[in-house]
Amino acid sequence: MKRIFLPAILIFAMLAPACQSQKPITVNHVRSADVKPGSQGIFYVLPRTVVTVDVTVVRTQQVPGPYAEFAARFLGLQNVIHQPSTNFEISEIKINSYAEPDPAQFYFVELPNASEKQPLFISLSESGLIQSINRPFNNDEFLKGISETREYGYFGSDGTFNYFIDTNLQERVDTILERVRVDTLTVERQTLRRSMVEKSPEVRAKEVADFILKIRDKRFDIINGFAEIPYSKEALEYMYTEMGQLEEDYLQLFRGLKSTSQIHYRFTYRPDPDLSTTSQALFQFSEREGVLPAGRRDGTPITISTERNETTRQLGTFLSRNADPQSPANGFFYRIPEHANIIIRTGNIVRANARMLINQFGVITTLPATDTEVEFYPNTGSIRSIGRLIDNEEN
């Protein structure tokens, strides 16, 4: 598993200890406000939620043994693999999330000039997400581990069957008859001709079957104490186990091989407030081909949808009703996220669901344009703690 470390970038604007009068910090939304020429400041961004869907697919492969057609005749085996096949099945779906910068929520903080002697301390993540104002921030909780897509357990091809008792050649003896005429007599002469030919599959299967039966006899001798040498208990157990494994390996030449492997996929989905009730296809799934790109005609679509709980609707109405267009707020912008249910479906069947905070479903508001000490949740952009800075004259 890899870990992605996002070290915090600390941006300082320490211009003086404290002063008698301080100008409020001006913060403007990059898309909705113009900044006067020559302004100096920094940019920060609020996060949006990205949903990750980790899918584990189990792939089962069956490869027939080279002697499958002789399994019933020589060993009495019935349940053997006769045709190669590959089957896929979704075994697990996990839903998680992480935060990334929202390109629609960049803000410009206009720094006070040096003559104003106003202190300011802002902590940002490496990607520009705001973390704290006028106080240190612990960056450890912002670190997220992301697992890699991996595949294991695949056993290969038909070349796996490599157990043979003897050479693939056998001796063949042919009798050649010759008739020789001597005077009035005809004499028949027999000549034996020896040659090496390749064994037929039936002959090789018979040799393997005979060897399996010999292994069974040897194992029977061990458990019945017929061994000629008084071996120790540990030696007998070792020989019995090893011969059992050897027998199983040779039986695969008749039964065939069955292998199960796991393939891991990760899909990402960015919830859209305008499409919160619309299902979107993540991928197509086929039992014969596995995971396929979304939009393919073959396979069953696996969809994702969100169900909002609308907890911030009343708050959004309140903020819109009480906003003063003649006196725009100049404090720092922050977000109040909203919970939603993330649902993964195959047709009408729910395969997985999770309840989590979705930043872009919430509302954005501002802090008062005063000297405050604020700590944010970096994954949501909401306030964790807030306090007012104390001027030296107040002490």
VOLO-372175 format. One record per residue: residue in three letters; x, y, z of N, C-alpha, C, O, CB in turn. Coordinates in steps of 0.001 Angstrom, whole numbers, plus 500000, padded with zeros to 6 digits. Atoms other than C-alpha are relative to their C-alpha. Glycine has a CB too. Example, Ala and Ser with C-alpha at 12.3 -4.5 7.8 and 13.67 -1.06 7.14 Angstrom:
<recs>
ALA500890498810500000512300495500507800500900501200500000501936501181500665499008500027501246 SER499180498810499940513670498940507140499230501090500730499739502198500899500414500462498585 
</recs>
This chain:
<recs>
MET500844498818500000500000500000500000500882501235500000501849501323500757499043500004501215 LYS499260498764500072501280503419499074499348501011500920498150500939501196500068500525498555 ARG500535498883499238500890506486501227500410501282499316501556501451498897500490499973501469 ILE499759498739500666500581509930499771500060501081501066499069501327501753498901500305498937 PHE499812498994498982501957512654502000499821501387499398500439501715498385501380499861500648 LEU500259498654500463500675516198501558500516500985501049499749501420501908498487500212499723 PRO499464499104498980502997518435503575499352501364499924499080501869498835501506500132499856 ALA500652498704499946501456521678504674500965501104499591502152501068499917499452500264501400 ILE499229498824500376502666524927503178499536501135500907498372501534500877499819500360498467 LEU500329498938499064502766527616505797500330501330499359501465501569498946500757499826501336 ILE499824498706500625502288531094504451499923501069501092498926501177501805498928500242498887 PHE499888499019498935503356533900506718499809501416499448500250501732498343501360499875500702 ALA500058498578500287502458537557506652500132500727501334499272501517501724498669500391499250 MET499750499436498675503943538556509997500653501378499811501863501484499612500915499045500869 LEU499492498667500300504309542273509573500350500790501257501216501663501204498984500763499188 ALA499695499300498752504321543484513196499311499280501120498382498521500846499565501487499950 PRO500649500705498896503367542239516669498516500320500086497703499447499782500676500349501313 ALA501401499589499915500110544099517213499943501502499879500950502190500047499339499522501326 CYS500130498562500181498796547524516633498694500485500597497837499700501002500082500373498516 GLN501178499430499366496190549878517903498764499878499125497665499661499636500245501448500338 SER501138500110500903493977549780514819500394499135498822501463499332498244499520501395499524 GLN499706500939501068493835547033512209498883500031498970497701500130499301500188498577500557 LYS500955500022501092492175546954508828499492498579499788500295497646499791500633500551498710 PRO500518501357500210489847543977508221500609499361498758500899500033497768498472500023499879 ILE499486500760501137491157541254505921498927499943498911497758499688499198500427498561500436 THR500931500049501123489552541384502474500191498696499248501304498383498824500200501210499057 VAL499971501272500716488695538039500832498967500059498884497808500392499129499724498795500961 ASN500885499940501153487185537841497351499957498656499288500968497969499143500449501100499035 HIS500163501191500835485783534957495369500584500296498622500258501311498008498493499579499895 VAL499277499721501241487945534647492275499049500157498834499294500996497967501001498896499706 ARG500907499957501150485033534092489899498986501133500059498497501589499025499272498702499889 SER501107499048499875482596536628491290500430501410500363499574502281500516499038499513501022 ALA499553498668499595484761539626492202501298500345499301502113499473499001500176500081501525 ASP498769499506500592487465541733490659500882500585501092500397501194502046499707501052498908 VAL499028499474499049490598542651492547500665501201499358501047501170498188501054498917500411 LYS499409498780500553491985546117492126501443499756499590502139498967500230499925501150501017 PRO498622500186500473495266546347490192501015500323501094500842501249501887500264500879498769 GLY498943499785499022498395546088492275499763499341501336500599499459502232500185501437500210 SER500270500666498727496771544067495048500963498840500200501307498124499260498544499503500059 GLN499114501094499635499041541648496845499282499086500985498608499546501907501326500535500604 GLY500668500939499108497811538509498512500290498569499633501224498276498887498521500232499989 ILE499840501430500242497459534773498430498644499419499603497594500029499801500574499275501260 PHE501203500720500398494967532273497071499830498771500889500805498113501253500067499592498504 TYR500311501279499368493264529475498926498760499436499331498052500147498618499789500155501543 VAL501094500673500674490667526954497817499266499115500999499867498567501922500515499170498800 LEU500796500919499187487847525023499432499951498634499314500054498553498090498559500557500224 PRO499971501339500598487673521252498922498639499564499467497596500052499903500488498993501016 ARG501190500723500418485157519180497036500232498523500239501376498078500327499659500279498513 THR499919501418499668484415515535497710500067499156498737499290499349497802498803499579500856 VAL499901500989501070485511512775495364499737498632500620500423498235501562501408500050499287 VAL500355501325499492483925509375495980500820498951499254500893498969498026498469499725499843 THR499258501105500603486095506320495371499235498696500227498735498435501321501440499906500592 VAL500675501301499933484578502921494630501041498930499679501512498832498546498770499925499001 ASP499033501082500169486941499970495142499236498700499792498455498279500645500958499894501231 VAL500715501205500389485697496844493408500987498832499956502040498920499324499292500188498623 THR499208501229500030487125493366494006499244498959499184498114498597499512500291499476501445 VAL500600500984500895486402490867491239500765498686500150501995498664500097500016500498498513 VAL499408501335499908487027487139491666499919499341498628498840499190498056499278499129501084 ARG499943500679501294488147485420488494500300498520500227501306498176500849501077500648499073 THR499848501448499875487735481625488348500266499415498619499475499590497692498736499353500645 GLN499625500607501265489502479735485580500107498491500157500599497990501168501324500583499490 GLN499924501453500022489221476066484710500699499559498721500349499985497621498590499365500107 VAL499242500520501133491681474235482472499916498473500053500302497887501064501499500498500029 PRO500092501465499975491020470585481510501379499360499975502313499888499372499171499496498817 GLY498748500744500014493764468054482134500207499300498660499241499033497945500025498980501137 PRO499741500647501288495486466408479162499424498589499901499262498065498799501480499948499752 TYR500534501368500026494061463003480189498574499959500532498152498947501092500893499058500820 ALA501356499941499454490538464103481101499096498927499404498239498392500106499398501374499754 GLU500876500976500642488930461728478583500227498587500512499387497715500287500199500034498509 PHE499720501329499474490568458732480314499793499908501512500082498875502117501414499606499657 ALA500144499967498545489712459763483896499037498929500496499329498251501480499521501371500449 ALA500979500991499549486632457538484182500479498578499721500224497682500525498649500238499319 ARG499586501354500362488204454535482436501102499462500912501037498308501335500472499974498562 PHE498843500500499258491467454310484398499907500218501504500468499435502271501238500652499488 LEU500036499692498568490636455894487777498580500133500553498410500313501759500760501276500261 GLY501374499891499525486848456054487972499611501404500425498668501569501198499792499072501140 LEU500324498617499647486839459858488262498869500505499121498878500308497906501239500910499860 GLN501166499530500735483559461493487277499990501526499843499812502033498736498734499544500701 ASN500089498534500034483647465207488178501337500593499577502118501060500406499578500560501382 VAL498765499457500538486461466316485940499665501138499040498540501242498550500831498896499289 ILE500172498864500909486943469436483812500284499537498572501353498998498287500940501190500397 HIS499835500406501393486428468781480102500161501182499049500713501031497959498821499169499571 GLN499906498836500868486193472332478700500602501167500773500278501358501945498614500378499433 PRO499453498821499316488225475472479512498927501067500170498070501242499304501200500575499219 SER500991498961499734486215478276481052500599501059500911501534500794501666498726499398500632 THR499618498884499137486642481654482743498728500688500465497852501002499658500949501005499258 ASN501190499395499431484080483182485089500415501126500948501396500997501680499139498941500736 PHE499719498850499143484021486565486878498814500238500925497657500021500564500301501268499153 GLU501041499699499013482125487559490000500468501143500896501605501145501367499655498740500851 ILE499678498902499084482035490767492043499850499500501425498765499089501838499085501240499748 SER500049500513498632482932489791495588499874501101501045499360500858502138501231499184500281 GLU500023498945498982483247493160497329500020501367499330500697501571498322501200499857500971 ILE499993498609500429482517496853496808500146500877501234499352500778502170498707500359499203 LYS499769499088498884483909499502499159499896501434499497500391501769498421501388499744500657 ILE500187498594500349482963503181499107500773500852500994500594500719502204498488500386499991 ASN499251499062499178485344505846500415499979501357499317499338501529498280501461499510500234 SER499951498673500603486072509485499708501304500681500371501973500298501331498797500853500445 TYR498875499132499662488848512046499644499675501397499492498731501589498726501346499469499386 ALA500237498610500375489075515800499196501025500447498970502195500067499023500049500914501236 GLU499124499373500976490513517681496260499556501446499814498414501778500133499983499226498647 PRO500399498599500184490539521394495383498818500139499050498761499504497997501174500814499476 ASP501168499724500836487248522657493999500337501167499076500520502284499559498734500318500874 PRO499601498906500902488073524698490868499026501168499995499379502251499528500142499478498598 ALA500977498913499962484905526766491408500052500792501298499295501748501466498613499449499803 GLN499979499353498690485868527821494945501402500475500371501913500147501442499476499044501067 PHE498722499354499701489159529708494734499726501404500537498820502099500078500916500055498733 TYR500180498699499362489518532813496899501341500712500100502396500095500253499360499846501401 PHE498808499166499923491967535695496983499975500779501304499025501513501577500092500958498786 VAL499865499287498725493116537028500364500945501171499767502133500980499506500532499051501151 GLU499179498809500203494351540591500024500759500306501283500159500620502310499128501215499573 LEU499179499789498824497254541013502416500144501492500289500201502304499365501376499352499815 PRO499762498583499666497694544278504309501414500394499613502334499577499651499766500263501511 ASN498655499562500352500614546383503194500830500205501258500317500184502377499952501295499171 ALA499065499935498867503649546848505377499721501171500921500006501094502117501419500090499496 SER500237498826499156502574550291506605498892499773501014498834500466502030499660501194499142 GLU501109500249499076499470548848508282500415499155501188499729499154502210498863499325499277 LYS499442500767498876501547546518510485498953499069500619498707499107501825500550500954501072 GLN501050500917499531498858543857510749500493498565499899500913498159498815498690500183499180 PRO499517501380500061499806540238511670498976499073499332497767499262499466500325499493501412 LEU500868500991500621498421537322509664500787498706499810501925498724499341499439500518498639 PHE499358501306500110499238533610509728498979499035499397497947498765500011500520499488501401 ILE500930500903500682497566531222507248500733498703499687501863498722499200499427500649498694 SER499433501315500295498211527478506924499182499353498883497964499213498985500020499094501277 LEU500640500648501141497457525790503591500642498640499762501788498403500143500103500884498732 SER499423501272500430497921522273502287500784500221498714500776501315498149498896498921499795 GLU499200499897501212500178521555499337499128500325498783499595500972497846500769498700499765 SER500903499738501119497158521703497007499208501289500169498355501600499338499048498845499831 GLY500657498706499814495979525048498432498768499982500866498109501013501003499638500547498703 LEU501173500065499123493229523809500779500315500716501307501376500508501895499580498521500268 ILE499771499250498774492859526109503760499887499075501200499016498207501257499006501165500121 GLN499968500855498822493689524534507108499813500786501292499101500335502188501303499240500049 SER500166499224498784493955527248509725500378501449499726501085501759498767500854499417501151 ILE499682498573500042494151531016510290500477500401501383499785500194502380498762500860499551 ASN499405499469498765496417532525512954500215498945501077500218499259502267499129501091500552 ARG499655501038499032497157529176514580500646498835499261500379498640498075498743499528500793 PRO499359501157500646499304526060513883498969498935499670497875498904500234501099499407500904 PHE500911501064500424497736523059512202500744498670500004501893498588499569499413500296498589 ASN499446501347500013498357519326512699499623499331498686498448499066498433499491499169501214 ASN500257500496501357498711517893509200499856498487499930499524497965498866501109500433499082 ASP499984501465500059498821514180510170498665499423499572498626498459498808500386499429501344 GLU501315500570500296495065513611509931499581500238498550498616499646498067498957500586500937 PHE500345499730501391495030514984506409500623498977499055500277498934497874500444501402499613 LEU499340500994500840497231512142505134499040498858499720498329498401500615501291499476500670 LYS500887501099500383495365509447503245500803498930499304501672499236498488498854500492499092 GLY499370501101500697496516506004502168499105499498498879497894499361499054500327498871500969 ILE500746500487501158495473504742498740500620498699499546501816498642499262499992501042498846 SER499482501300500403495810501096497813500174499936498497499489500620497736499077498884500472 GLU499731500159501418497196500025494487499085498935499400498667497998500081501472499635499770 THR500688501056500735495293498068491874500988498874499744502077499113499222499400500534498661 ARG499062501107500128496856494623491847499236498749499575498010498686499665500765499758501334 GLU500568501255500476496273491135490484500934498883500427502151498993500282499794500010498446 TYR499153501104499583497492487854491845499216498695499919497988498705499834500535500230501429 GLY500645501301499977496783484114491815499847499333498659499341498213498596498690500127500602 TYR500171500599501326496872483482488076501030498892499810502221499104500034500137501074498880 PHE499089501137500051498359480059487423500634499780498640501518498930498529499279498769500403 GLY499330500134501283499269480412483754499158499253498986497935499393498962501315499301500176 SER500676500669501105498409478198480792500074498489500165500358497980501249500614500419498659 ASP499989501460499962498233474518479897501375499447500343501495498278500710499543499441498671 GLY498667500466499668501967474312480459500174499624501459501207499075501844500986501038499644 THR499920500371498593501218473858484139500039498486500167500648497993501116498818500584500771 PHE500010501453499902500625470159483524501353499478499497501541499302498293498806499383499179 ASN498666500427500422504226468969483495500476498754500748501680498543500897500992501131500205 TYR499656501229499308504120465680485400499864498811499041498778498528498536499104499806501247 PHE500009501189500848505076462627483358500871498934500663501910499239501249500510500327498551 ILE499306501086499329506205459236484592501307499654499300502321499423499959499109498777500071 ASP498859500515500761508639458338481830500151500819498731499427501789498506499822498489499664 THR499791499333501272509934459424478481498764499882499118497930498995499303501217499420499288 ASN501157499980500881507444460223475772500138499008498840499257498926497985499791501401499459 LEU499778500986501061508897457503473523499878498599500550500161498352501723501375500194499351 GLN500057501407499627508297453785473599500517499146498844500517499554497683498554499589500385 GLU499446500894501015509808450833471798498863499237499323497941498754499980501028499013500629 ARG500969500773500757507789449199469031500754498916499221501751499178498548499169500920499039 VAL499378501146500661508650445750467710499073499539498883497932499155499138500286498836501014 ASP500763500447501165507446444878464202500587498684499492501805498521499415500010501083498874 THR499585501291500571507571441348462784499833500070498485498738500299497970499164498807500604 ILE499996499937501458508517441277459119500082498569499457501011497824499772501194500878499471 LEU500029501345500596507609438143457182500521500077498560500094500909497760498545499399500033 GLU499454500094501354509618437221454096499834498565499484500086497614500224501502500427499975 ARG500087501317500627508964434312451750501139499862498976501257500614498008498598499794499316 VAL498827500252500851512076432938450154499806498676499256499516497651499872501317499968500853 ARG500179501221500819511861430420447293501374499409499717502239500045499115499234500310498649 VAL498768500765500233514636427839447225499640498764499186498973497845499662500699499600501355 ASP500371501065500938514373425550444223498483499908499919497810500824499446500608498634500433 THR501454500196500081510892424155444524499320500263501342498105500103501465499684498579499529 LEU500567499762498659510405425048448185499859501504500258500643502315499767500895499348501100 THR500200498601499558509043428292449667500163500048501519499422499402502259498572500550499570 VAL499687499903498572510496429211453055499558501385500512499833502412499892501540499767500256 GLU500445498750499369508932431841455322500986500399501085501257499625502003498570499851500593 ARG498988499527499054511463433921457246499410501191500781498837502114500202501334500411499251 GLN500505498932499121510528436124460227501174500869500487502203500357500929499222499392501221 THR498983499058499539512538439248461082499349501016500946498306501584500624500683500721498791 LEU500511499029499022511986441461464163500711501336499787501940501411499758500207499488501470 ARG499415498670500169512475445180463633499532500906501156498335501084501380499600500613498608 ARG500286499154498839512679447484466658500155501477499603501063501848498860500949499643501197 SER499945498558500260511975451229466520499380500740501185498620500163501962499257500363498667 MET500534499148498928511156454100468904498923500911499404499161501605498415501146500850500680 VAL501115499187500474507778455811468448499433500784501184499655500443502346498895499111499331 GLU500616499180498954505874458449470354498796499274500589498007498654499876499577501383499440 LYS501111500660499309503442457157472951498701500720499682498677501938499508500240499965501529 SER501325499415500194499784457728472369499504500583501316499978500167502373499001498945499458 PRO500549499463498752497804459793474911499407498931500896499485499044502120498951501027499695 GLU500571501060499176496057456643476061501076499247500759500898498923501934499201499035499142 VAL498898500701499330499349454908476830500564500844501129500812500343502226501112499650498997 ARG499458499124498952500654457893478740499025500131501154499441500146502313500324501388499432 ALA500991499923498932497392458195480668500008498734500842499865498798502063498606500237499422 LYS499949501266499268497618454509481596501219499961500911501121499480502040500026498810499025 GLU498803499975499156501173454986482891499793500882501224500163500502502335501208500494499199 VAL500247499097498870500127457952485046499010499376500970499194499471502184499473501365499506 ALA500991500635499126497111456063486383500643498877500810500362498743502001498817499451499172 ASP499314501068499270499298453064487301500902500572501083501000500023502180500820499132499038 PHE499124499387498999501735455362489064499195500540501183499637500435502327500825501130499365 ILE500857499518498907498905456956491078499580498847500909499559498984502132498749500712499436 LEU500386501163499197497769453510492184501164499497500832500960499037501955499480498879499105 LYS498823500394499219501329452689493271500201500933501188500543500486502283501258499996499114 ILE499867499046498890501448455872495353498995499674501094499320499736502280499800501453499505 ARG501017500349498996498215454852497060500395498751500773500163498661501978498636499789499332 ASP499545501205499310499657451439497831501098500333501008501105499801502118500506498961498988 LYS498918499620499097502756453023499361499457500724501224499917500483502340501019500881499275 ARG500599499291498860500652455331501531499274499012500912499303499154502135499019501099499510 PHE500670501022499193498614452332502659501016499210500828500763498882501987499192499045499096 ASP498959500726499250501819450517503630500507500810501176500803500261502237501170499641499084 ILE499482499162498917502945453491505697499054500004501190499492499837502329500225501430499508 ILE500936499899498872499770453783507766499720498642500634499199498581501748498690500628499539 ASN500210501326499429499619449999508275501278499397500568501277498254501026499428499079498956 GLY498754500484499398503219449667509418500713498941499197501456498144499770499725499465501343 PHE499354501010500830504381447557506462501368500438499495501998499713498724499118499660498832 ALA498692499538500461507533449635505916501091499097500556501027498674501710500246501468500421 GLU498925500901499595510693447538506058500946500651501005501557499955501815500779499543498781 ILE499095499285499097512670450218507923499165500691501069498168501339500749500883501034499223 PRO500760499351498918511471451429511352500257501512500030501092501992500796500371499375501366 TYR499835498551500043511179455118510512499405500645501263498559500061501940499334500582498729 SER500565499243498887510480457724513177498614500513499618498222500491498451500931501178500396 LYS501341499480500236507029459215513565500033501206499066499203501331498165499337500378501323 GLU499900498809500830508138462503512029500306499635498556499753500238497637501070500938500543 ALA499652500407501358509662460754509014498798499376499292498568499628498109501174499011500022 LEU501184500608500603506505458703508435498967501053499623498367500986498551499382498982500953 GLU500951498944500301504314461795508652500448500810498793499627501179497953499818500910501206 TYR499483499236501138506576463648506213499799499229498694499340499803497705501494500324500202 MET500147500795501221506565460790503671498530499877499602498198499946498419500614498602500193 TYR501418500141500296502808460348503950499444501296499386498670501263498429499221499631501281 THR500479498709500514502182464066503390500533500269498602499789500711497725500413501138500939 GLU499398499726501302504596464346500479499418499089498916499191499538497792501520499826500072 MET500601500894500991503174461289498724498557500397499699498086500240498572500053498549500491 GLY501350499505500244499677462700499200499998501185499055499135501287498183499339500385501303 GLN499907498857500899500743465938497524500387499562498593499890500100497603501010501013500532 LEU499598500509501309502437463995494733498817499353499279498643499524498073501147498989500150 GLU501184500606500602499269462004494159499034501054499487498470500910498403499299499101501004 GLU500908498934500405497204465185494018500513500692498735499722501048497862499829501021501139 ASP499440499360501197499585466707491454499736499160498753499387499700497704501513500227500170 TYR500234500858501160499251463685489157498512499865499685498135499698498525500605498624500236 LEU501441500048500254495475463574489619499523501205499198498521501121498488499237499924501314 GLN500386498825500773495324467074488153500107499765498504499439500441497721500855501179500390 LEU499913500326501419496353465559484830498691499412499485498417499452498286501145499024499751 PHE501309500540500378492925463884484850498879500979500360497989501237499549499761498644500691 ARG501070499115499542490783466284486877500044501368499331498997501951499048500079500169501498 GLY499843498647500500492170469520485453500356500953501127500448500558502289498732500460499300 LEU499608498973499039493116472754487184498905501041500146498238501411499179501310500667499575 LYS500932498928499700490921475327488856500737501053500805501297500752501859498753499475500766 SER499271498923499341492390478678489837499065501164500271498216501503499446501197500458499146 THR500783498830499621490838481626491665500954501150500280501898501007501057499101499704501239 SER499170498816499803492377485084491518499107501202500263497911501180499975500911500252498773 GLN500725498766499693491359488565492638500594501143499193501812501282499086500052500319501522 ILE499601498811500734491468491714490529499323501192500671498121501175500934499618499897498474 HIS500507498828499292491073495106492178499925501188499043500866501462498297500896500337501220 TYR500221498813500823489650498174490433499615501165500905499003500975501956498898499743498928 ARG500418498791499282489210501745491637499374500973499007499966501304497979501208500664500741 PHE500715499022500801486659504144490171499760501247500851499572501152502064498658499415499468 THR500249498746499308486176507806491075498745500661499455498421500554498272501203500941499867 TYR501271499354500357482959509792491062499909501316500765500081501344501983498766499070500325 ARG500135498678499386482463513515491726498519500379500015497951500703498972500849501075499228 PRO501430499657499920478932514200492986499738501427499516500486502355499822499493499840501445 ASP500395498712500553477213517057491198498664500399500633497696499644500546499894499939498434 PRO501273499591499378474538519042493088498844500064499014497694499850499399500161501348500658 ASP501070499897500990472596519499489848499547498633499479498504498527498834500457500862498838 LEU500346501346500473472582515742489134499924499018501164500248497839501019501027499512498963 SER499971500840498800472105514420492649499009498848499944499204497845500630499719500837501217 THR501002501072500063469066512309491743500172499123498758499358498233498512498594500597500015 THR499785500741501245470492510935488485501038498915500210502110499172500758500438500947498867 SER499033501104499922472183507532488339500976500102498837500591500404497707499278498620499988 GLN498966499987501023475453507391486446500711498655499983500912498033501026501005501148500244 ALA499351501301500150477186504307485095501480500106500367502200500973499872499838499472498555 LEU498580500090499667480521503420486675500735499111498998501788499478498476500184499458501429 PHE499400500949500926481280500407484491498960498959499628497880498903500218501259499333500614 GLN500821501147500370479748497408482780500652498739500559501876498657500664499826499903498450 PHE499449501245499456480134493934484235499401498811499275498190498725499072499734499892501516 SER500410501221500683480007490605482440500614498807500725501790498840501088500427500023498498 GLU499484501190499343480358487180484033501056499295499149501870498543499684498863499045500313 ARG499035500651500891482380486050480996501228500862499741502315500333499508499338499655498682 GLU498887499112500316484561489141480460500436500867501164501485501506501079499635500870498855 GLY499618499210498847484621490848483858499581501451499873498510501759499349501478499919500208 VAL500282498565499995484786494632484228500282500583498622501351500373498049500844500726501080 LEU499895499378501323484190496576481001499732501490500131499088501910501092499008499350498989 PRO500255498555499927484145500325480262498513500310499942497733499584499325500721500725498866 ALA501397499559500026480887502163480830499598500347498578500380500926497824499784501214500933 GLY500497499721501331478768502432477718500032498815499058499423498859497989500773501098499414 ARG499975501181500849479530498997476306498624499345499999497905499387500997501082499003500475 ARG501313500636500101476483497105475081499941498682500743498903498322501298499639499779498553 ASP500006501278499297477535493784476541500244500235501484500932501179501872501067499043499416 GLY499844499873498566477365493280480275498863500769500643498018501353499965501298500666500313 THR501017499317499204475209494718483043500585501288500555501686501264501105499483499092501148 PRO499452498748499475475634498396483997499998500026501527499019499640502165499208501185499463 ILE499880499762498559476850499117487533499925501515500185500791502243499701501355499392500602 THR500265498561499903475483502543488510500257500511501407500271499750502374498560500310499588 ILE499827499315498724476118505055491280499046501181500044498840501860499038501476500463500200 SER500927498882499831473665507596492643500150500555501404500678499887502293498533499561499735 THR499931499346498692473413510040495553498606500422500425497795500853499606500952501222499966 GLU501269499560499415470485510772497850500309501005501099500814500633502158499173498787500562 ARG499721498943499029470775514099499676498980499969501139497827499582500953499991501381499312 ASN500957499909498893469255514577503106499488501420500217498667501654501104500639499495501277 GLU500527498631500035468696518321502479500102500731501335499271501595501618498566499974499563 THR499884499337498690469901519397505948500434501452499891500167502243500795500981499254500873 THR499539498611500130471463522602504618499072500852499136499385502011498862501399500026499414 ARG500908499221500865468501523686502457499461501219500740499454502321500191498825499120499508 GLN500550498881499244466962525842505188501082501029500286500823502232500243499370499511501311 LEU498904499074499754470360527331506014500306500818498750500538502024498840501248499241500459 GLY499755499274501236470914528227502361498935501049499742499246502143499270500068499042498838 THR501082499033500160467499529923502250500179501186500939499952502333500555498649499333500250 PHE499767498939499016468317531886505398501110500939499547500967502158499642500351499397501362 LEU498880499171500444471649533101504012499623500843498791500009502009498704501206499129499670 SER500409499236501177470117534134500696499045501128500370499106502215499797499344499081498974 ARG501007499007499613467279535993502409500631501171500743500169502305500614498923499354500871 ASN499402498961499164469562537942504766501268500600499416501931501406500068500300499446501349 ALA498803499427500618472370538727502334499755501455499619498678501808499137500417499184498758 ASP500090498579500318473037542437501855500876500277498780502098500341498911500433500883501219 PRO499178499780501207474145543099498255500783501294500044501785501431499342499128499996498771 GLN499279498736499908475209546627499214501212499918500913502094500775500856499076501081500486 SER498884500131499063477585545396501898500511498565499969500214497790500878499572500401501443 PRO499498501376500094479358542214500750500973499690501125501733500554501561500678499768498649 ALA499111500423498917481188540255503417501426499894499480501664499505498337499540498649500599 ASN498586500037500372484981540471503404500790498965500784502001498858500590500617501356500201 GLY499277500985499208485859537687505855500310498740499202499981498635498021499204499642501235 PHE499626501254500653487176534230505071498755499163499706497842499068500526500991499202500880 PHE501098500869500402484821531920503182500257498586500514501394498112500511499828500004498458 TYR499895501388499562484127528456504569498745499262499573497774499866499118500205499905501539 ARG501079500833500510481829525568503787499327499237501134499982498824502091500527499027498944 ILE500752500883499104479105523740505701499497498846499138498561499036498362498798500763500728 PRO500363501105500898478833520286504053498673499357500382498073499684501406501094498944500002 GLU501275500682499797475795518050503798500190498496499820500959498057498965498924500538499018 HIS499942501449500123475348514325504295499173499518498800498181500131498405499501499337501293 ALA500730500636501096474246512084501444500268498508500035501284498058500566500406500602498622 ASN499831501442500134473773508399500782500539499700498612499965500125497609498662499250500250 ILE499411500436501260476009506927498079499574498556499784499838497699500626501570500147500006 ILE500586501323500240474338503883496495500547499437498696500527500101497660498445500075499956 ILE499529500728501177475849501346494081498964498930499687498585498153500564501428499370500233 ARG501048500943500382473304499289492129500401499204498764501129499679497892498685500740499746 THR499997500814501212473202496451489645498548499850499589497815499039500154500697498594500224 GLY501430499948500308469910497129487951499267500663501147499562501806501495499430498584499736 ASN500728499491498836467488497590490859500517499422501311499969499709502375498526499695499862 ILE499450500646498805469603495558493295501113500866500567502048501226499852500527498571499676 VAL498978499199499329471642497562495820501179499098500361501014498124501096499422500698501275 ARG498799500776499723475205496204495945500827500570501141501508499824501845500842499915498768 ALA499246499361498919476736498726498356499420501390500213498876501998499292501537500070499671 ASN500427498633499713475855501981500093500800500533501170501289499769502002498482500063500299 ALA499251499349498929477533504476502392499433501394500207498959502034499269501523500061499673 ARG500443498652499650476578507669504176501236500827500306502048500446501149499008499987501220 MET498803499183499802479160510446504000499689501457499714498674501791499102501152499512499102 LEU500125498575500261479631514194503915500432500307498570501496499876498126500838500814501007 ILE499678499559501356479553515685500419500123501515500040499138502219500268498908499537498956 ASN499752498568499853481132519131500385499164500835499040498565501829499451501465500295499784 GLN500671499169500995479577520410497162498482500012500138497813500793499462500366499531498632 PHE501431499957499725476072519614498437499657501020501087498483501326501291499508498621500411 GLY500239499073498902476485522084501314499904501440499533499692501710498350501092499873501025 VAL500087498567500287476460525884501504501320500653500392502073500137501218498800500662500762 ILE498790499222499728479249528472501548499595501327500605498713502016500092500842500216498707 THR500249498723499346479244531426503900501335500583500445502386500025500133499027499838501208 THR498761499312499643481788533815505430500082500239501494499081500259502210500110501323499255 LEU499737499580498632483360534652508727499943501516500081500082502187499059501370499476500487 PRO499914498539499859483190538179510123501403500490499645502391499794499878499632500431501441 ALA498708499439500408485957540402508809500713500596501199501003501792501228499815501069498906 THR499289499577498794487664540579512207501179499072500229501325498050499558499058500008501237 ASP498830500808499679490848539214513713499551498782500796499128498898501946501054500826500794 THR500436501232499367490059535609514523501074498932499877501986499014499055498690499513499383 GLU499129501186500013491857532373515222499107498818499633498213498451500395500734499772501409 VAL500916500997500541490296529594513132500785498757499585501894498844499058499208500575498797 GLU499469501266500515491004525930512455498887499312499210497751499205499673500528499073501168 PHE500975500618500885489266524162509578500215498490499927501311497990500181500083500617498602 TYR499860501387500418488558520556508736500465500018498544499700500435497675498645499197500172 PRO499488499843501367490755520297505616499259499165498972499265499517497793501450499643499962 ASN500702500842500965488677517532504022498623500545499624498028500104498641499855498608500552 THR501320499451500289485470519589504142500002501516499862499100502076499239499037499598501076 GLY499994498537500017486475523243504556499074500612501023498828501817500977499627500494498647 SER500864499480498945484156523578507567500840500344501230501995499932501345498894498974500363 ILE499278499493498836485132525175510857500069498922501080499062498303501424499322501278500552 ARG499820500885498845486585523000513619499983500810501297499322500429502263501325499207499877 SER499976499149498802487306525755516131500240501433499561500829501686498509501103499535501017 ILE499858498589500322487219529544516198500111500790501295499476500460502297498807500502499143 GLY499828499140498832488309532231518625500437501376499548500851501553498402501025499402500989 ARG499635498622500332489024535958518727501382500293500544501698499986501694498968501008500565 LEU498676499601499555492559537260518852499890501157500981499067502055500805500883500387498804 ILE500004498961498969493275539428521892501099501006499714502266500635499589500181499387501408 ASP499014498944500225495002542735521278500779500240501276500286499987502375499324501304499524 ASN499176499711498821497823543754523581499352501032500907499535500992502123501376500487499575 GLU500631498955499188495781546764524712498887499443500876498503500065501867499446501099499106 GLU501078500596499212493059544413526006500523499248501192499748498919502090499174499079499149 ASN499399500766498893495495542602528355500237500941501193500734500506502232501352499321499549 
</recs>
